[in-house]
Structures are given as structure tokens and as C-alpha cells.
């Protein structure tokens, strides 16, 4: 598949390297040619100096045949404008824009432009790692009111099968991280000490799920 990336900062360069390592063709756009130095020395994709929402630049990057477009430059306005042009003019369905302003990101998300707001995500990650009982949002679908979230749990749940956690919380276990490796558990898989557990959590049961998991099994009144 062909991927077009606008912005060759650290995020854009990392994305370009990751997509290329997976066998996809990649074109990277940046208004500053010097930015391409962040790409790996063996990068084989296109490096296009230009404005990411300029149509000639986009066509040069192969947007007409693109499977996906990521706007990850340092400018919120440029990112959202480019994302809209690519989706509405060239019909690329898989589009995402990085928006630093979380309030604006939510507005555009509701308008159908998938966005990533890095500051709230980063701060949530730090808080969850520093304080007991924290949680991580890995993925949030606001329109469906559901999230994939790491939830802390009481030590009493160790040894219990995944199906017991699901039944008690009204959630689904998406995956575990065990010894730094992802594990897809079966309903009968037991929780092991040190497991990080990522749940699919509907908003309606979020508070209850955290409350249940903070106590030993059977401790919820």
C-alpha cells in the first residue's frame, strides 16, 4: 500500500520508517528539505519539499493512489486543512491529523476527521504510571462511547481466569502484556502476577469496572 505523510519531524520520520519496514511505499512531505535528515539513511521512499495541502505537492506524493494519509506537522491548522483536502478532494478514506489542542481535536473528530491529541495522551500515560490505580487509554471511540484501556487491578485477581474479570466488570479483555510481550488470552487464561491487562470498556461501565478491579474478587457490594 502507498502511504503519504505530511511532516518530517520525529513523529513523521518514525512513521515513515515503520511503514516502510512493513513493506509499504511511503512519500514524506515537508516544507523544509533539511527535515529529511531525520529519516533513516536507507530510506527508499519519496522525499518531497513542499506544502502538504498544496494539490500539486500532494499529486507528486502519489496521493491519488494512496491508501492512507497522516498529517503530523507542527501546525494544527495545516494538519487539519491537509487532512480535509486529502479526504474530500482525493477520496482517501484513511486519514488522520495530529492536533495539539485537545478541544479542537474533539471537534474535528466529531466532524469525521480522525485526530490524535498528543498532550492529553502523554499526560495520562505519565499519571497512570506514577499513581496507583491509574489507567491508560490506548484507543477511544467517542462516537461509540467505548475505549481500549489498561486498568489496574487488586492482587486478589491474580490466578483468576479472564472470564471472571469480564463477568465482574462488564468489559472484555482485549490483550495482556506479560514480560513485555503481548498475549491474546482465552476466557480460561489465568491472570499472572505482573500482567498488564487492557480492557475494552464501554463508557457506561467505566467507573464500576475500576471500582470492582480495585478490590479482591467478591469485594464489590
N, C-alpha and C positions, 0 to 999 in steps of 0.2 A: 504494500500500500504506500501511497505518497502522502507525506505529512509536511505541512508548511508551518513554520514557527516564526512569529514576529517578535524580535527582541533577542539579542545575543548577550544578555547578562549571564550571571551564574545559573539562573534557572533555565533560560533558553538553551545555553550550551549543554547543560546536564540533560535536558530533554532530547536535544539533537543527538547526543551521544547514545542515550538509552534507546531511542527509536532505531537508530542505525544498527546498533548491536543486535537488535531483534530482526534485522533483515529488511527493514523498510527503507524506501528512498526518502530523503529529507532535504528540504530547502529552508535556509535560515535567512531572514531579512533583518537588517539593522541599518539605521541611518548613518552610523559611524563605522567605517570599514575597519578601524582598529579593534572593534569589539570582537571580531572573528578570531582574535588571538586566544580567546578563551576555549575555542574548540580544540579537540584532540588533534595532534599533528597528523594522524592518519585519517582524519575525517574526509569522506568521499562525496558528501552532499554538496548542494549548491550554496554559495555564499553571495548574497545579493545586497548591495548597498542601495538603500532607498527608503522611502516612506511606506510603512506597512499597510496603509489603507489606500495608497495610490494604485489605481487599476492596472496601469502598465507594469508596475513593480510586481503586483500580485500575479499577473499573467506570466511574467518572466519566471516567477517562482513555481509555476505549474498549478496554480490554484484551480484551474478549470478541470483538472484531473485529480484533485486532492481528495483523499478520504477524510482528512481532519485538518483543523487549523487551530493553533494555540497562540493567543495574543498575550505575551508575557513581558512586554516592555516596561519601562519605569513610569509610564504615563497612563493613568486611569482613562482619561478621555480618548487617547489614541487607541488603547486596547479595546474599549467598547465600540468605538467607531469602526475599527478594523473588523471586529467580530460581526458587526451588523452588516457591513459591506460584503463580507465573505459569505455569510448565510443568505442574505436577501438578494444579492446580485448574482452570485455564482452557485447558489443552491447547495453549499456544503453543509450537511446536517450536523456533523460532529465538530462543534466549535466551542471553545472555552476561552474566557477572558479573565486575567488576573486583575482584581480591583482592590486597591489598598483600603479604601473607605468601605467598611463593612456595611454601613447603612445603604450606600449606593449599590453595593453588590447585591443586597437582598432585593432591591427594587428591580434591577435588571434581571435577576433570576426569575422573578415573578412575570417578567415580560418575555420569558422564554430564552434568554441568553444565559447559559450556564456560566457561573462565575466562581472564582476562588478568592477568598479574602484571607491573605496570609497572616495578618496580625492577630485576629481572634483565634485562629487555629494554633498559632505558635504559643500564644499566651496560655491557652487551655492546656496544651501539652506540658508546659512548664509547671503550671499549678497542679496538674494531676500527678506529676512526678514528685513534687515537693510535699504535698499534703496527703494524709491518709484518707482513704475513702473516695479518692478522685476518680474521674472518668475521662476517657478520650473519645472525641467524635472523629471517626475515620471518614464517615460519609453521612451527609444529611440531605434528605429529600424533603424540602419544606412543603411542597405541594401535596405529598403523600403522608406527611406527618410521621416520618419514620427515620431512624438513624442506625448506622452501624457504630457501635460504641464499646470501648473497653470499660468494664465495670469491675471495681474492687469487690472482693468477697471475704467473708469471715472464714477463718481457718477450719471451721467445722464442716465446710463444704468439701474439703479435700477427701477424696475417696468416694464421693457421691457420683453417680452416673449423670451425664449431661442431661438426660431426660428429666431428672429430678429438679435441676436448676430451671429448666424451661417451664415445667409444670408449676413451679412455685412462683415464678416471676411473670409469666405470660409473655415471654420473649422466645427467641430462637437463638441458639449458639451458632454463630457463623463460622468461627475458627478459633483455634488456640495458638498461642506462641509458647513453645516448650523448648527450652535450651536454645533460644534464638532461632528456632525453625518453626514455620507454620505447620499446623496439623489440622486436618479436617476430621473431626470426631464423628463417631456414630452415636446414636442415642444411648447406647450402653457404655460408651467410653467413660472411665472414671476420671475425675479431676485429680491432677497430681500437684504436689506442693511446688509452688513457683510458677505454675501456669498463669499466663495472661489470657483472659477469656474475653473474646469480642462477641457481643450480642447484637442481634437485630432487634431494635427496641422501638415499638410504637410510642409516640408521644404520650398517649393516654395512660400508659403503664410505667412511664419512666421513673417517677418518684417512688412508686410502690416497689419496682424492681430493685432500686438501690437500697431501699429500706429493708427488703427481705434479705438481700445478699449481705447486708451489714451485720446480720445476726446468724447464729448457728441454725441449721435446719430445724424447723418446728418452733422457732423463736418468734415468729410473726403472729400477733394476736389478731 
